[in-house]
Amino acid sequence: AAARRGEDVGFVRVAAACGPSAASQAPAYRYAVREGAVAWRLMGVCELTGAPYRAIVLDRGLVDRFSGEMAPRAAAFPPPGAVIGVLRAAGSRWPVDAPPHRAADGALVVQSVDPAALKMIAGPAAAPYYLAVESETPAPPGVTPAALPQDIPNNHLVYALTWFGLALVLAWTFAAYLWRRAREA
């Protein structure tokens, strides 16, 4: 309902029941890093009924067997059923990121989730958001949901105190240098 009114619905936890037509979608993968190694996230499509959009892209999680591989391979995964996750707004593609492209085996590869990637994955009727899946029924084998940490630490006060403290020490050191130089002159 909030999406229909044009409100920002990013970071809202939702549940969705996906339609059966998602089974015919070609696999799509998003570049990721897991424990310092290259990893690949399985992207999918959830066909929606009674929603403001016909489909939403799912970030189903990390594909365990592709960990450390420089390129994903086309593989069969069951279509999504019932999913629970967090809505995330599409970002923008960095200038150094490759545009979405199809690999030789037909798999779609994206580096960033931008509006063009959403449309390539789910078609022109895709929602401007994607759903970072936290749990899925039935769960696809070999895919580890890794949506969003439960508690994102808010360390802004600590960072502010650190940087302002460092600036104060630098200013004091510079003032001491100027005072010493003036005394010697």
C-alpha positions in Angstrom: 0.0 0.0 0.0 2.8 2.4 0.8 4.5 1.7 -2.5 1.2 2.7 -4.3 1.3 6.1 -2.5 4.9 6.6 -3.7 6.3 6.3 -0.2 9.8 4.9 0.4 9.4 1.3 1.4 13.1 0.5 1.6 14.1 -1.7 4.6 10.6 -2.8 5.3 10.2 -6.5 6.1 7.6 -8.2 3.9 6.3 -11.6 3.0 5.4 -12.6 -0.5 3.9 -15.7 -2.2 5.5 -16.2 -5.6 3.5 -17.4 -8.6 4.5 -20.5 -10.6 5.6 -18.7 -13.7 9.0 -17.9 -12.1 10.1 -21.4 -12.9 10.9 -20.6 -16.5 13.3 -17.8 -15.7 17.0 -18.1 -16.7 19.4 -18.0 -13.7 20.7 -14.7 -12.7 23.7 -14.0 -10.4 25.1 -11.0 -8.6 28.7 -10.6 -7.7 29.5 -10.6 -4.0 32.3 -11.0 -1.6 32.1 -13.6 1.2 34.9 -13.9 3.8 37.4 -12.2 1.5 36.6 -14.5 -1.5 34.5 -14.0 -4.6 31.0 -15.3 -4.2 27.8 -15.2 -6.2 24.3 -14.4 -5.0 21.3 -16.1 -6.7 18.8 -13.6 -8.1 15.3 -14.7 -8.9 11.9 -13.4 -9.8 8.8 -13.5 -7.7 5.6 -13.1 -9.8 3.1 -11.2 -7.8 -0.7 -11.0 -7.9 -2.7 -8.1 -6.4 0.4 -6.0 -5.9 1.3 -2.6 -7.5 3.9 -4.4 -9.6 3.7 -7.7 -11.5 7.1 -9.0 -10.3 9.8 -8.3 -7.8 13.4 -9.4 -8.0 14.6 -11.6 -5.2 18.1 -11.8 -3.8 17.8 -15.4 -2.7 21.3 -15.6 -1.0 24.8 -16.9 -1.6 25.3 -20.0 -3.8 27.6 -22.2 -1.7 29.1 -24.1 -4.6 30.2 -21.0 -6.5 32.2 -19.6 -3.6 35.7 -18.6 -4.8 34.8 -19.0 -8.5 35.5 -16.1 -10.9 32.3 -16.7 -12.9 29.0 -18.4 -12.0 27.6 -21.2 -14.1 24.0 -21.8 -15.2 22.5 -24.2 -12.7 19.0 -25.3 -11.9 17.3 -24.1 -8.8 13.7 -24.6 -7.7 11.4 -21.6 -8.2 10.7 -19.4 -5.2 7.7 -20.2 -3.2 6.9 -18.2 0.0 9.6 -15.7 0.9 10.2 -13.3 3.8 12.7 -10.6 3.4 13.6 -7.0 3.5 12.8 -4.6 0.6 15.8 -2.7 -0.7 15.8 0.1 -3.2 17.7 -0.3 -6.5 20.9 1.7 -6.4 22.9 3.1 -9.2 25.6 1.3 -11.2 29.2 2.5 -10.4 31.2 3.6 -13.4 33.6 0.7 -12.9 30.9 -1.9 -12.7 30.2 -3.9 -15.9 26.7 -3.6 -17.2 24.4 -6.6 -16.8 25.3 -9.2 -19.4 24.5 -12.8 -20.3 27.3 -15.4 -20.0 28.0 -17.9 -22.7 25.8 -20.5 -20.9 22.8 -18.1 -20.7 23.2 -17.1 -17.1 22.6 -13.4 -16.4 25.4 -11.7 -14.5 25.1 -8.4 -12.7 27.5 -6.5 -10.5 25.1 -4.0 -9.0 21.4 -3.9 -8.5 20.3 -0.9 -10.5 17.1 -0.3 -12.4 18.5 -1.7 -15.6 19.5 -4.9 -13.8 16.0 -5.2 -12.3 14.4 -4.9 -15.7 16.8 -7.4 -17.3 16.0 -9.9 -14.5 12.3 -9.5 -14.1 11.2 -7.6 -17.2 9.7 -4.1 -17.7 7.0 -4.5 -15.0 9.6 -5.1 -12.3 9.2 -3.2 -9.0 11.9 -0.5 -8.4 12.9 -2.5 -5.3 14.3 -6.0 -4.8 13.6 -8.3 -1.9 16.7 -9.5 0.1 15.4 -12.9 1.2 15.8 -13.9 4.9 13.9 -17.2 4.7 12.3 -19.1 1.8 9.8 -22.0 1.8 10.9 -24.4 0.3 14.5 -23.4 0.7 16.6 -23.9 -2.4 19.4 -26.4 -1.7 22.9 -25.0 -1.6 21.8 -21.4 -1.2 22.4 -19.6 2.1 20.1 -16.6 2.7 22.2 -13.6 3.8 19.8 -10.7 3.6 20.5 -8.1 6.3 22.1 -8.3 9.7 19.5 -8.3 12.5 21.3 -5.5 14.2 23.2 -3.0 12.2 25.6 -1.4 14.6 25.2 2.4 15.0 28.8 3.5 15.7 28.4 7.0 14.4 29.0 8.6 17.9 32.2 6.6 18.3 33.4 7.6 14.9 32.5 11.3 15.5 34.4 11.3 18.8 37.4 9.5 17.2 37.7 12.0 14.3 37.0 15.1 16.3 39.5 13.9 18.9 42.1 13.3 16.3 41.4 16.8 14.8 41.8 18.3 18.3 45.1 16.5 18.9 46.4 17.7 15.5 45.3 21.3 16.2 46.9 21.2 19.6 50.2 19.8 18.1 50.2 22.5 15.4 49.5 25.3 18.0 52.3 23.9 20.2 54.7 24.0 17.2 53.7 27.6 16.4 54.1 28.7 20.0 57.6 27.0 20.3 58.7 28.5 17.0 57.6 32.0 18.1 59.5 31.6 21.4 62.7 30.7 19.6 62.5 33.6 17.2 
